[in-house]
Structures are given as structure tokens and as C-alpha cells.
């Protein structure tokens, strides 16, 4: 499985894919920004579908359902 770092900032979700690179006798993490869905549930489904393990960073906003207009 691959690692996906996910964080929330300025009203948007951001994702970074982690790849491991060799350096001398060790390794280091290199990240690449990728486009991800914009709800927590969709991000989790995206990760499962693409074989990612999610590493959540920072504060995760709570998602509240919105009332239908005119209801």
C-alpha cells in the first residue's frame, strides 16, 4: 500500500502521495501533491480504491448536513 497525506486548509482538502527514495545507506520520503475528492467520505473511498493508507494531518472539520432549500 501507498501512503496518502491528507490535510484541510482554507476550506479545501489537499492530498500528497508519498514515495520512498534511496539515499546513501537509507531512505527518505518524497511527497507529490495530487488532486483528491473534497469530502471525507469520498477521500476514504478514493484511498481504498487506489490502495492508499491515509495519514491525516491537522484538524479535520466535522461535516454537518445542510437543510434543503425551501423545506
SEFI-402048 format. One record per residue: residue in three letters; x, y, z of N, C-alpha, C, CB in turn. Coordinates in steps of 0.2 Angstrom, whole numbers, padded with zeros to 4 digits, always signed. Glycine has a CB too. Layout:
N
AlaXYZXYZXYZXYZ
...
//
This chain:
71
Unk+0004-0006+0000+0000+0000+0000+0004+0006+0000-0005+0000+0006
Unk+0002+0012-0003+0005+0018-0003+0002+0022+0002+0004+0021-0010
Unk+0006+0028+0004+0004+0032+0009+0001+0039+0006+0009+0034+0014
Unk-0005+0041+0009-0008+0047+0006-0008+0052+0012-0015+0046+0003
Unk-0005+0058+0012-0006+0063+0017-0011+0067+0015+0001+0067+0018
Unk-0016+0068+0020-0022+0072+0019-0023+0077+0024-0029+0068+0018
Unk-0024+0084+0022-0025+0089+0027-0030+0094+0024-0018+0093+0028
Unk-0033+0098+0028-0038+0103+0027-0036+0110+0028-0045+0101+0031
Unk-0036+0114+0023-0034+0121+0024-0038+0126+0020-0026+0122+0023
Unk-0040+0131+0022-0043+0136+0018-0050+0134+0015-0039+0140+0013
Unk-0053+0129+0018-0059+0126+0016-0059+0121+0010-0063+0132+0013
Unk-0053+0119+0009-0051+0113+0004-0047+0108+0007-0048+0116-0002
Unk-0048+0102+0004-0044+0096+0006-0038+0096+0001-0048+0089+0006
Unk-0032+0094+0004-0026+0093+0000-0023+0086+0001-0021+0099+0001
Unk-0021+0083-0004-0018+0077-0004-0010+0077-0006-0022+0072-0007
Unk-0006+0073-0003+0001+0072-0005+0002+0064-0005+0006+0076-0001
Unk+0004+0062-0011+0006+0055-0011+0014+0054-0009+0005+0052-0019
Unk+0015+0049-0005+0022+0048-0003+0025+0043-0007+0022+0046+0005
Unk+0031+0044-0009+0036+0039-0012+0042+0039-0008+0037+0040-0019
Unk+0045+0033-0007+0051+0032-0004+0057+0032-0008+0051+0026+0001
Unk+0062+0036-0007+0068+0036-0011+0074+0034-0007+0069+0043-0014
Unk+0079+0031-0011+0085+0029-0008+0090+0034-0008+0088+0022-0012
Unk+0094+0035-0002+0099+0040-0001+0105+0037+0003+0096+0046+0002
Unk+0110+0036-0001+0116+0033+0003+0114+0026+0006+0118+0037+0008
Unk+0114+0025+0012+0113+0019+0015+0106+0019+0018+0118+0017+0021
Unk+0102+0024+0017+0095+0025+0020+0090+0027+0015+0095+0030+0026
Unk+0084+0029+0017+0079+0031+0013+0076+0038+0016+0073+0026+0012
Unk+0072+0041+0011+0068+0047+0013+0062+0048+0010+0073+0054+0012
Unk+0057+0051+0013+0050+0052+0010+0050+0058+0005+0045+0053+0015
Unk+0048+0057-0001+0047+0062-0006+0039+0063-0007+0051+0061-0012
Unk+0036+0069-0006+0029+0070-0007+0028+0073-0014+0026+0073-0002
Unk+0022+0071-0017+0019+0074-0023+0012+0076-0022+0020+0070-0029
Unk+0010+0082-0023+0003+0084-0022-0001+0081-0028+0003+0092-0023
Unk-0007+0078-0025-0012+0076-0030-0018+0078-0029-0012+0068-0030
Unk-0023+0078-0034-0030+0081-0033-0034+0075-0030-0033+0083-0040
Unk-0038+0077-0025-0042+0072-0021-0049+0075-0021-0039+0071-0014
Unk-0054+0070-0019-0061+0072-0018-0061+0077-0013-0065+0066-0017
Unk-0067+0081-0012-0067+0086-0007-0072+0085-0001-0070+0092-0010
Unk-0074+0078+0000-0077+0076+0006-0073+0071+0010-0085+0074+0005
Unk-0074+0070+0016-0070+0065+0020-0072+0058+0017-0071+0065+0027
Unk-0079+0057+0016-0081+0050+0014-0078+0049+0007-0089+0050+0014
Unk-0078+0053+0003-0076+0052-0004-0068+0051-0004-0077+0058-0009
Unk-0065+0055+0000-0057+0054+0001-0056+0046+0003-0054+0059+0006
Unk-0060+0044+0008-0059+0037+0011-0060+0032+0005-0063+0036+0017
Unk-0065+0033+0001-0067+0029-0004-0061+0029-0010-0074+0030-0007
Unk-0059+0035-0011-0053+0036-0016-0047+0032-0014-0052+0043-0017
Unk-0046+0033-0007-0040+0029-0004-0040+0022-0005-0039+0031+0003
Unk-0046+0019-0003-0047+0012-0004-0047+0009-0011-0054+0010-0001
Unk-0050+0013-0015-0050+0011-0022-0042+0011-0025-0054+0016-0027
Unk-0038+0016-0023-0032+0017-0026-0026+0014-0021-0030+0024-0027
Unk-0028+0010-0016-0024+0006-0012-0019+0011-0008-0020+0001-0016
Unk-0022+0016-0005-0018+0021-0001-0020+0020+0007-0020+0028-0003
Unk-0015+0021+0011-0016+0021+0018-0016+0029+0020-0011+0017+0022
Unk-0021+0031+0023-0022+0039+0024-0018+0041+0030-0029+0041+0024
Unk-0014+0046+0030-0011+0049+0036-0014+0056+0036-0003+0049+0035
Unk-0019+0057+0041-0022+0063+0042-0018+0068+0046-0029+0062+0046
Unk-0018+0074+0044-0014+0079+0047-0018+0085+0049-0008+0082+0042
Unk-0017+0088+0054-0020+0094+0057-0027+0093+0059-0021+0099+0051
Unk-0031+0098+0060-0038+0097+0062-0043+0095+0056-0041+0104+0065
Unk-0047+0090+0057-0052+0088+0052-0058+0091+0054-0052+0080+0052
Unk-0061+0095+0049-0068+0098+0051-0073+0093+0051-0069+0103+0045
Unk-0078+0094+0055-0084+0090+0056-0089+0092+0050-0088+0090+0062
Unk-0092+0087+0047-0096+0088+0041-0103+0088+0044-0095+0083+0035
Unk-0107+0093+0043-0114+0094+0045-0118+0094+0039-0115+0100+0050
Unk-0124+0090+0039-0128+0090+0034-0132+0097+0033-0134+0085+0034
Unk-0133+0099+0027-0136+0105+0026-0144+0104+0024-0133+0109+0020
Unk-0148+0109+0027-0155+0108+0025-0157+0110+0018-0159+0113+0030
Unk-0162+0106+0015-0164+0108+0009-0167+0115+0008-0169+0102+0006
Unk-0166+0118+0003-0168+0125+0002-0176+0124+0001-0165+0129-0004
Unk-0180+0128+0004-0187+0128+0003-0190+0123+0007-0189+0128-0004
Unk-0187+0119+0011-0190+0114+0015-0194+0116+0021-0185+0109+0017
//
